[in-house]
Amino acid sequence: MGSSRMPISLRNGFQSPSSKGSLLTLNIDLLRNLIFFLFLLRWTRKAALKLKGRGIVGTIIDSYTSVRRTLYGLFLRAPGVRSQVQKQVSEAIAKLEGKLVPKGPGVSRYLTLPKEGWTGEQVRAELEILGGMEHTRWEDGLVSGAVYHGGNELVKLQSEAFEKFSVANPIHPDVFPGVRKMEAEIVAMVLSMFNAPAGAAGVTTSGGTESILMACLSAREKAYVERGVTEPEIILPETAHTAFRKAGSYFKIKVHLVACPAPTYRVHVPSVSRLINSNTILLVGSAPNFPHGVVDDISALSRLALKRKLPLHVDCCLGSFLVPFLTRAGFEAEPFDFKLRGVTSISCDTHKYGFAPKGNSTVLYRNTQLRTYQYFISPDWSGGVYASPGIAGSRPGALIAGCWASLMSQGESGYVDACHKIVGTAKKIEAAVREHPLLMEDLQIIGKPLVSVVAFTSTSLNVYDLADAMSAKGWHLNALQSPPAIHVAVTLPIVAAADKLLDDLMAVVEDERERERVRVAEGKGKKGSAGGDTAALYGVAGSLPNKSVVVQLAGGFLDTLYKA
């Protein structure tokens, strides 16, 4: 029988190195094309999500803003411009340092440990000097927010609690069982205040920023564990506290800002809905927000969160112990807490209108599983099993004791009474700005404030000049931007000073109105450039498309804080 064999030339052809090389080249081409396809798919998806979330017009505006910011940044780095900018920034920081860092004859500076320890009398004498340094008189009610003072008797009680637990550390609950008990009771009391359901949980933190950070971390971990989200995104009002942006920076979470348009200045819920995608891990609302004291439409956000099966965090750090008592104090209120089924977490500062010592806050969760997502546990450390509920390891038990003492001392009746005084004063200020002939012509209230913050702007006067004029009269009010405005966060000390605040505000408005008349008479036009310290920061910030100069100024301010 005959057999058919493959010709030698063909057999050699299949085994030739050139064929192997061709196969390798083919594989490389396939791999390269696959990588390019995946790259293209990734960015096509990103573009589609951008168009879905922002729309065509919004995407074009965002792109234009980004290009303009980049080009202006390059302009600021040009050789001649850069040196001039650095010179002006250095001058501004030096001026700031001159105000904040005491120098000259009679100023003692301690840059090394004393060779011999001071006596108690020496320490007390120096503390007296430090406490008496020139400052804005918060004691007289001249400071907006900042100092949430519950009265001298409460301060004495807090000091006693602090002394009793000055060495306590809740990381050792067996050593300090009283602190563990007080912390758990603080959380339980605040949960009850916000109508938490059975099974709700929470932790204490060092302040509102940490509470917000923990809520964002919990949402990120929940999304990763339950849905495998590796590129997390949160959606928040542009007026939400900047701690959410800090969380985005710290935890690598993309932040989408949603406009809060006039006249309500509440978050635009349809825009929130459009931005939701498979990477969304958290929705956010404020009750109220810091800039304008406006409460977002939490009911609408709750419905949206339930519909899209997403967590919703409500930031009540500022509203704290006022918002839950608005109705009982006789004021208008809106739904905002755990009564709304879509609300899954709340941040509440006990050190604001709870009058606890600074360094106290809480973050609350609808269930214990959400709280678990913020825990850090290291089971295999050579130092033993380590577990902490939040960022800090060791924490001051004395602050927890001071907080517990404050809550127990005030009680519900005390907080209702404080709410009546504080919110009542805010309503008084709002009414004066809206209705008084000397104010209503030039000032406009922003939104509908429901709690303790009243914000106002002006279309006829430079609002930053007003802020500087109030500073010259001894007031420390909060300057805002986008839009330029001023706000007053009413505290108990301000309650007693409200009439003086309004009298001084009327005087500076009249003075600025006269300056405007002079400008117009001289042919210089209305709303002249503000020239005070407030304008040095906010006037620049509002006019520059690239904020790198503002970042340098703010960084210089932070550096100045640590100059001895």
C-alpha positions as CSV (number, residue, x, y, z in Angstrom):
1,M,0.0,0.0,0.0
2,G,1.2,3.4,-0.8
3,S,1.3,6.4,1.7
4,S,1.1,10.1,1.0
5,R,3.7,12.2,2.9
6,M,3.9,16.0,3.4
7,P,6.6,17.5,1.2
8,I,9.8,18.4,3.0
9,S,9.5,22.0,2.0
10,L,6.1,22.3,3.6
11,R,7.1,20.4,6.8
12,N,10.1,22.8,7.2
13,G,7.8,25.7,6.6
14,F,5.6,24.9,9.5
15,Q,8.5,24.6,11.8
16,S,10.5,27.6,10.6
17,P,11.5,30.3,13.1
18,S,9.8,32.9,10.9
19,S,6.5,31.2,11.4
20,K,7.0,31.2,15.1
21,G,7.9,34.9,14.9
22,S,4.7,35.6,12.9
23,L,2.7,33.9,15.6
24,L,4.3,35.9,18.4
25,T,3.7,39.1,16.4
26,L,0.1,38.1,16.0
27,N,-0.3,37.5,19.7
28,I,1.3,40.8,20.6
29,D,-1.0,42.6,18.1
30,L,-4.0,40.9,19.6
31,L,-2.9,41.8,23.1
32,R,-2.3,45.4,22.1
33,N,-5.6,45.7,20.4
34,L,-7.3,44.2,23.5
35,I,-5.6,46.7,25.7
36,F,-6.6,49.6,23.4
37,F,-10.2,48.3,23.3
38,L,-10.4,48.1,27.1
39,F,-8.9,51.6,27.3
40,L,-11.4,52.9,24.8
41,L,-14.3,51.1,26.5
42,R,-13.3,52.6,29.9
43,W,-13.1,56.1,28.7
44,T,-16.2,55.8,26.5
45,R,-18.1,54.6,29.7
46,K,-16.7,57.6,31.6
47,A,-17.8,60.0,28.9
48,A,-21.2,58.4,28.8
49,L,-21.6,58.7,32.5
50,K,-20.4,62.3,32.4
51,L,-23.0,63.1,29.7
52,K,-25.7,61.3,31.6
53,G,-24.9,63.1,34.8
54,R,-24.2,66.6,33.6
55,G,-25.9,66.7,30.2
56,I,-24.4,68.1,27.0
57,V,-24.5,71.8,28.2
58,G,-23.1,70.9,31.7
59,T,-20.4,68.8,30.2
60,I,-19.3,71.6,27.8
61,I,-19.3,74.1,30.7
62,D,-17.3,71.7,32.9
63,S,-14.8,71.2,30.1
64,Y,-14.5,74.9,29.4
65,T,-13.9,75.6,33.1
66,S,-11.3,72.9,33.3
67,V,-9.4,74.2,30.2
68,R,-9.6,77.8,31.5
69,R,-8.3,76.7,34.9
70,T,-5.4,74.9,33.3
71,L,-4.5,77.7,31.0
72,Y,-4.6,80.3,33.8
73,G,-2.5,78.0,36.0
74,L,0.1,78.0,33.2
75,F,-0.1,81.7,33.0
76,L,0.6,82.0,36.7
77,R,3.7,79.9,36.3
78,A,5.1,82.1,33.6
79,P,8.5,83.5,34.7
80,G,7.6,87.1,35.1
81,V,4.1,86.5,36.5
82,R,5.3,83.8,38.9
83,S,7.8,86.0,40.7
84,Q,5.2,88.8,41.0
85,V,2.6,86.4,42.4
86,Q,5.0,84.9,44.9
87,K,6.0,88.4,46.1
88,Q,2.4,89.4,46.7
89,V,1.6,86.0,48.4
90,S,4.7,86.4,50.6
91,E,3.6,90.0,51.6
92,A,0.1,88.8,52.4
93,I,1.4,85.9,54.6
94,A,3.8,88.2,56.4
95,K,1.0,90.6,57.1
96,L,-1.1,87.7,58.5
97,E,1.9,86.5,60.6
98,G,2.2,90.0,62.1
99,K,-1.4,89.7,63.3
100,L,-1.4,86.2,64.6
101,V,2.1,85.7,66.0
102,P,2.9,88.1,68.9
103,K,6.4,89.7,68.8
104,G,8.3,92.5,70.4
105,P,9.1,93.7,73.9
106,G,7.3,91.9,76.7
107,V,6.5,88.8,74.6
108,S,8.0,85.6,76.0
109,R,8.7,82.7,73.7
110,Y,9.4,79.2,74.9
111,L,11.1,77.1,72.2
112,T,12.8,74.5,74.4
113,L,11.9,72.8,77.6
114,P,12.8,74.7,80.8
115,K,15.9,73.5,82.5
116,E,14.0,73.1,85.7
117,G,10.3,72.5,85.9
118,W,8.1,75.5,86.7
119,T,6.2,75.8,90.0
120,G,2.4,75.6,89.9
121,E,2.2,79.3,90.5
122,Q,4.4,80.1,87.6
123,V,2.3,77.9,85.2
124,R,-0.9,79.5,86.5
125,A,0.5,83.0,86.0
126,E,1.5,82.3,82.4
127,L,-1.8,80.6,81.7
128,E,-3.5,83.8,82.9
129,I,-1.4,85.9,80.5
130,L,-2.2,83.5,77.6
131,G,-6.0,83.6,78.4
132,G,-5.9,87.4,78.5
133,M,-4.3,87.9,75.0
134,E,-6.1,90.3,72.8
135,H,-8.9,88.6,71.0
136,T,-12.4,89.0,69.5
137,R,-14.7,89.2,72.5
138,W,-16.7,86.0,72.2
139,E,-17.7,86.4,75.8
140,D,-19.6,89.5,74.8
141,G,-21.4,87.7,71.9
142,L,-19.3,89.3,69.2
143,V,-18.4,86.0,67.4
144,S,-20.5,84.1,65.0
145,G,-20.6,80.4,65.9
146,A,-17.2,79.1,67.0
147,V,-17.9,79.2,70.7
148,Y,-21.0,77.2,71.6
149,H,-21.1,78.2,75.3
150,G,-23.7,76.8,77.6
151,G,-23.1,79.1,80.5
152,N,-20.5,79.4,83.3
153,E,-22.1,76.9,85.6
154,L,-22.0,74.3,82.9
155,V,-18.3,75.0,82.3
156,K,-17.6,74.5,86.0
157,L,-19.4,71.2,85.9
158,Q,-17.5,70.1,82.8
159,S,-14.2,71.0,84.5
160,E,-15.1,68.8,87.4
161,A,-15.9,65.9,85.1
162,F,-12.6,66.6,83.2
163,E,-10.6,66.5,86.4
164,K,-12.2,63.3,87.6
165,F,-11.4,61.5,84.3
166,S,-8.3,63.4,83.1
167,V,-6.2,60.2,82.7
168,A,-9.1,58.0,81.3
169,N,-8.7,56.4,77.9
170,P,-11.7,54.5,76.4
171,I,-9.3,52.2,74.5
172,H,-9.0,50.4,77.8
173,P,-12.7,49.8,78.9
174,D,-11.6,47.3,81.6
175,V,-9.5,50.0,83.2
176,F,-12.0,52.8,82.8
177,P,-15.5,51.2,82.8
178,G,-17.2,54.5,83.7
179,V,-16.0,56.1,80.5
180,R,-17.2,53.1,78.4
181,K,-20.6,53.4,80.1
182,M,-20.8,57.2,79.5
183,E,-19.8,56.9,75.9
184,A,-22.4,54.2,75.2
185,E,-25.1,56.3,76.9
186,I,-24.2,59.4,74.9
187,V,-24.7,57.5,71.7
188,A,-28.0,56.0,73.0
189,M,-29.3,59.4,74.0
190,V,-28.4,61.0,70.6
191,L,-29.9,58.1,68.7
192,S,-33.2,58.5,70.6
193,M,-33.2,62.2,69.9
194,F,-33.0,61.5,66.1
195,N,-35.8,58.8,66.3
196,A,-33.5,55.9,65.5
197,P,-35.2,52.5,65.0
198,A,-34.4,49.4,67.1
199,G,-31.0,48.0,66.2
200,A,-29.5,51.4,65.4
201,A,-26.0,52.1,66.4
202,G,-23.3,54.8,66.5
203,V,-20.0,56.0,67.9
204,T,-18.5,59.2,69.4
205,T,-15.9,61.0,67.4
206,S,-13.6,64.0,67.9
207,G,-15.8,66.4,65.8
208,G,-18.0,66.8,62.9
209,T,-15.3,66.3,60.3
210,E,-14.4,62.9,61.8
211,S,-18.1,61.9,61.9
212,I,-18.5,62.7,58.2
213,L,-15.2,60.9,57.3
214,M,-16.4,57.8,59.1
215,A,-19.8,57.9,57.4
216,C,-18.1,58.1,54.0
217,L,-15.7,55.3,54.9
218,S,-18.5,53.1,56.0
219,A,-20.4,53.8,52.7
220,R,-17.2,53.1,50.7
221,E,-16.6,49.8,52.5
222,K,-20.2,48.7,52.2
223,A,-20.2,49.3,48.4
224,Y,-16.9,47.4,48.0
225,V,-18.0,44.4,50.1
226,E,-21.6,44.1,48.8
227,R,-21.3,45.4,45.2
228,G,-17.6,45.2,44.4
229,V,-17.4,48.9,43.7
230,T,-13.7,49.9,43.2
231,E,-14.2,53.5,41.8
232,P,-16.5,54.9,44.4
233,E,-18.4,58.2,44.0
234,I,-20.5,60.3,46.3
235,I,-23.1,63.0,45.3
236,L,-23.5,66.0,47.6
237,P,-24.9,69.6,47.5
238,E,-22.3,72.2,46.7
239,T,-23.2,73.7,50.1
240,A,-22.5,70.5,52.0
241,H,-19.7,70.7,54.5
242,T,-16.2,70.6,53.0
243,A,-15.4,67.6,55.2
244,F,-17.1,65.5,52.5
245,R,-14.5,66.8,50.0
246,K,-11.8,65.9,52.6
247,A,-13.2,62.4,52.7
248,G,-13.0,62.2,49.0
249,S,-9.4,63.2,49.1
250,Y,-8.4,60.9,52.0
251,F,-10.3,57.8,50.8
252,K,-10.0,58.2,47.0
253,I,-13.7,58.8,46.5
254,K,-14.8,60.9,43.5
255,V,-17.0,63.8,44.6
256,H,-19.9,65.1,42.5
257,L,-21.1,68.5,43.5
258,V,-24.7,69.4,42.7
259,A,-25.9,73.0,42.4
260,C,-28.2,74.6,45.0
261,P,-29.9,77.3,42.9
262,A,-31.7,80.4,44.0
263,P,-34.2,81.2,45.4
264,T,-34.3,78.2,47.7
265,Y,-30.6,77.4,47.7
266,R,-31.5,73.7,48.4
267,V,-29.9,70.9,46.5
268,H,-31.5,70.2,43.1
269,V,-32.7,66.7,43.6
270,P,-33.3,65.9,39.8
271,S,-29.6,66.7,39.2
272,V,-28.7,64.3,42.0
273,S,-30.8,61.6,40.3
274,R,-29.1,62.1,37.0
275,L,-25.6,61.7,38.5
276,I,-26.4,58.3,40.1
277,N,-24.5,55.4,38.4
278,S,-23.2,52.0,39.3
279,N,-20.2,53.6,41.2
280,T,-22.4,55.7,43.4
281,I,-21.9,54.8,47.1
282,L,-23.6,57.6,49.0
283,L,-26.1,60.5,48.7
284,V,-25.8,63.5,51.1
285,G,-28.1,66.2,52.4
286,S,-27.7,68.9,55.1
287,A,-30.0,69.9,58.0
288,P,-29.0,72.6,57.8
289,N,-26.0,73.5,55.7
290,F,-23.2,75.6,57.1
291,P,-23.1,78.5,54.6
292,H,-26.8,79.6,54.5
293,G,-28.5,77.7,57.3
294,V,-30.8,76.1,54.7
295,V,-32.2,72.6,55.2
296,D,-32.1,70.4,52.0
297,D,-35.2,68.5,50.9
298,I,-34.3,65.4,52.9
299,S,-37.7,63.8,52.2
300,A,-37.1,63.9,48.4
301,L,-33.5,62.6,48.9
302,S,-34.8,59.8,51.1
303,R,-37.3,58.7,48.4
304,L,-34.5,58.8,45.8
305,A,-32.2,56.8,48.0
306,L,-34.8,54.1,48.6
307,K,-35.7,54.0,44.9
308,R,-32.1,53.6,43.9
309,K,-31.1,51.4,46.9
310,L,-28.4,53.7,48.1
311,P,-27.3,55.0,51.5
312,L,-28.3,58.6,52.4
313,H,-26.3,60.6,55.0
314,V,-27.8,63.6,56.6
315,D,-25.3,66.1,58.1
316,C,-26.8,67.5,61.3
317,C,-23.5,68.6,62.8
318,L,-24.6,72.3,62.9
319,G,-28.3,71.6,63.6
320,S,-27.2,69.2,66.3
321,F,-29.4,69.8,69.4
322,L,-31.6,72.4,67.8
323,V,-33.2,70.7,64.8
324,P,-34.7,67.8,66.9
325,F,-36.4,70.4,69.2
326,L,-37.7,72.9,66.7
327,T,-41.3,71.8,66.9
328,R,-41.3,71.6,70.7
329,A,-39.8,75.1,70.8
330,G,-42.6,76.4,68.6
331,F,-40.8,76.8,65.3
332,E,-41.3,75.4,61.8
333,A,-39.5,72.1,61.1
334,E,-39.1,69.6,58.2
335,P,-38.6,65.8,58.2
336,F,-34.9,65.0,58.3
337,D,-34.0,62.1,60.6
338,F,-34.4,58.3,60.9
339,K,-38.2,58.7,60.6
340,L,-37.5,58.9,56.9
341,R,-36.7,55.3,55.8
342,G,-34.1,56.3,53.3
343,V,-31.8,58.0,55.9
344,T,-29.1,55.5,56.8
345,S,-26.6,57.7,58.7
346,I,-26.5,61.1,60.6
347,S,-23.7,63.2,61.9
348,C,-24.4,65.3,65.0
349,D,-22.0,67.5,66.9
350,T,-22.6,67.3,70.7
351,H,-20.0,70.1,71.1
352,K,-22.1,72.6,69.2
353,Y,-25.6,73.2,70.5
354,G,-25.2,70.2,72.9
355,F,-22.8,72.6,74.7
356,A,-20.3,69.7,75.3
357,P,-16.6,70.6,75.4
358,K,-14.9,70.9,72.0
359,G,-13.8,67.6,70.6
360,N,-17.1,65.8,70.9
361,S,-19.4,64.6,68.1
362,T,-21.3,61.5,67.0
363,V,-22.0,59.5,63.9
364,L,-25.2,57.4,63.9
365,Y,-26.2,54.5,61.7
366,R,-29.6,52.9,61.0
367,N,-28.1,49.4,61.9
368,T,-25.0,47.9,63.4
369,Q,-23.8,46.5,60.1
370,L,-23.2,50.0,58.8
371,R,-21.2,50.9,61.9
372,T,-19.1,47.8,61.5
373,Y,-17.9,49.0,58.1
374,Q,-16.0,51.9,59.8
375,Y,-14.2,49.6,62.2
376,F,-10.5,48.9,61.9
377,I,-9.4,45.5,63.2
378,S,-5.9,43.9,63.0
379,P,-6.0,40.3,64.2
380,D,-2.4,39.4,63.6
381,W,-0.4,42.3,65.0
382,S,2.6,41.1,67.1
383,G,1.4,43.5,69.8
384,G,-1.9,41.6,70.1
385,V,-5.3,41.8,68.5
386,Y,-6.0,45.5,67.8
387,A,-9.4,47.0,67.2
388,S,-10.7,50.6,67.1
389,P,-14.1,52.0,66.2
390,G,-12.6,54.9,64.2
391,I,-9.5,56.9,63.2
392,A,-8.2,57.5,66.7
393,G,-6.7,54.8,68.9
394,S,-6.3,56.5,72.3
395,R,-9.0,59.0,73.0
396,P,-9.5,61.5,75.9
397,G,-12.0,60.0,78.3
398,A,-12.2,63.4,80.0
399,L,-13.9,64.8,76.9
400,I,-16.5,62.0,77.0
401,A,-17.1,62.7,80.7
402,G,-17.6,66.4,79.9
403,C,-20.0,65.6,77.1
404,W,-22.0,63.2,79.3
405,A,-22.2,65.7,82.1
406,S,-23.4,68.4,79.7
407,L,-26.2,66.2,78.3
408,M,-27.4,65.1,81.7
409,S,-27.2,68.6,83.1
410,Q,-29.2,70.2,80.3
411,G,-31.8,67.5,79.7
412,E,-34.6,67.9,77.2
413,S,-36.1,70.9,78.9
414,G,-32.8,72.7,78.8
415,Y,-32.3,72.1,75.1
416,V,-35.8,73.1,74.2
417,D,-35.3,76.4,76.1
418,A,-31.9,77.0,74.4
419,C,-33.6,76.3,71.0
420,H,-36.3,78.8,71.8
421,K,-33.7,81.5,72.6
422,I,-31.2,80.8,69.8
423,V,-33.6,80.1,66.9
424,G,-35.8,83.0,68.2
425,T,-32.9,85.4,67.9
426,A,-32.1,84.1,64.4
427,K,-35.7,84.8,63.4
428,K,-35.3,88.3,64.8
429,I,-32.2,89.0,62.8
430,E,-33.8,87.5,59.6
431,A,-36.9,89.7,60.1
432,A,-34.8,92.8,60.6
433,V,-32.9,92.2,57.4
434,R,-36.1,91.5,55.4
435,E,-38.2,94.3,56.9
436,H,-36.2,97.1,58.4
437,P,-36.1,100.1,56.1
438,L,-32.3,100.6,56.7
439,L,-31.5,97.1,55.7
440,M,-34.1,95.7,53.4
441,E,-33.2,98.0,50.5
442,D,-29.6,96.7,50.3
443,L,-29.5,93.3,51.9
444,Q,-31.1,90.0,50.8
445,I,-31.6,86.9,52.9
446,I,-30.3,83.7,51.2
447,G,-32.9,81.0,51.1
448,K,-35.2,80.2,54.0
449,P,-33.2,79.6,57.1
450,L,-35.0,77.4,59.6
451,V,-32.4,77.0,62.4
452,S,-29.6,79.2,63.8
453,V,-27.8,80.5,60.8
454,V,-28.9,83.6,58.8
455,A,-27.0,84.5,55.6
456,F,-27.4,87.6,53.6
457,T,-25.9,89.1,50.4
458,S,-26.2,92.4,48.6
459,T,-26.7,93.4,44.9
460,S,-26.0,97.1,45.6
461,L,-23.1,97.0,48.1
462,N,-19.9,95.2,48.3
463,V,-20.6,92.6,51.0
464,Y,-17.0,92.1,51.9
465,D,-16.7,95.8,52.7
466,L,-19.6,95.3,55.1
467,A,-17.8,92.3,56.7
468,D,-14.6,94.4,57.2
469,A,-16.6,97.3,58.6
470,M,-18.3,94.9,61.1
471,S,-14.8,93.6,62.0
472,A,-13.7,97.1,62.7
473,K,-16.6,97.3,65.2
474,G,-15.3,94.2,67.0
475,W,-17.5,91.6,65.3
476,H,-16.2,88.3,63.9
477,L,-18.8,87.2,61.3
478,N,-18.4,84.5,58.6
479,A,-17.6,85.6,55.0
480,L,-19.0,83.4,52.3
481,Q,-18.4,83.0,48.6
482,S,-20.4,81.8,45.6
483,P,-22.4,84.0,46.1
484,P,-20.5,86.6,48.1
485,A,-22.3,86.8,51.5
486,I,-22.0,87.1,55.2
487,H,-23.6,84.8,57.8
488,V,-24.4,84.9,61.5
489,A,-24.5,81.6,63.4
490,V,-26.4,82.5,66.5
491,T,-25.2,81.1,69.8
492,L,-26.3,81.8,73.4
493,P,-23.7,84.6,73.8
494,I,-25.1,86.3,70.6
495,V,-28.6,86.1,72.0
496,A,-27.7,88.8,74.5
497,A,-25.9,90.9,71.8
498,A,-28.5,90.7,69.0
499,D,-29.7,94.3,69.3
500,K,-26.1,95.6,69.2
501,L,-25.4,93.4,66.1
502,L,-28.4,94.9,64.3
503,D,-27.5,98.5,65.3
504,D,-23.9,98.0,64.1
505,L,-25.1,96.4,60.9
506,M,-27.4,99.3,60.1
507,A,-24.6,101.7,60.8
508,V,-22.1,100.0,58.4
509,V,-24.8,99.6,55.7
510,E,-25.5,103.3,55.9
511,D,-21.8,104.1,55.8
512,E,-21.2,101.9,52.8
513,R,-24.3,103.3,51.1
514,E,-22.8,106.8,51.5
515,R,-19.5,105.6,50.0
516,E,-21.4,104.2,47.0
517,R,-23.1,107.6,46.5
518,V,-19.7,109.2,46.5
519,R,-18.3,106.7,44.0
520,V,-21.3,107.3,41.7
521,A,-20.9,111.1,42.0
522,E,-17.2,110.8,41.1
523,G,-18.1,108.7,38.0
524,K,-16.4,105.6,39.4
525,G,-19.5,103.4,39.2
526,K,-21.3,101.3,41.8
527,K,-19.9,98.6,44.0
528,G,-16.3,99.7,44.1
529,S,-13.5,97.2,44.8
530,A,-13.4,96.1,48.4
531,G,-10.1,97.0,50.1
532,G,-10.2,95.2,53.5
533,D,-8.7,92.0,54.7
534,T,-11.7,90.0,53.9
535,A,-11.5,91.0,50.2
536,A,-7.8,90.2,50.2
537,L,-8.9,86.5,50.4
538,Y,-12.4,86.3,49.1
539,G,-12.2,89.0,46.4
540,V,-9.2,87.1,44.9
541,A,-10.8,83.7,45.4
542,G,-13.9,84.8,43.5
543,S,-12.1,86.4,40.6
544,L,-9.5,83.8,39.8
545,P,-10.4,80.8,37.6
546,N,-7.4,78.9,39.0
547,K,-7.3,78.8,42.8
548,S,-3.6,78.0,43.3
549,V,-2.9,81.5,44.7
550,V,-5.7,81.0,47.3
551,V,-4.3,77.6,48.1
552,Q,-0.9,79.2,48.7
553,L,-2.4,81.8,51.0
554,A,-4.3,79.2,52.9
555,G,-1.2,77.0,53.2
556,G,0.7,80.1,54.5
557,F,-2.0,80.6,57.1
558,L,-1.7,77.0,58.3
559,D,2.1,77.4,58.5
560,T,1.7,80.5,60.5
561,L,-0.4,78.7,63.2
562,Y,2.8,76.7,64.1
563,K,5.2,79.6,64.4
564,A,6.2,80.0,68.0
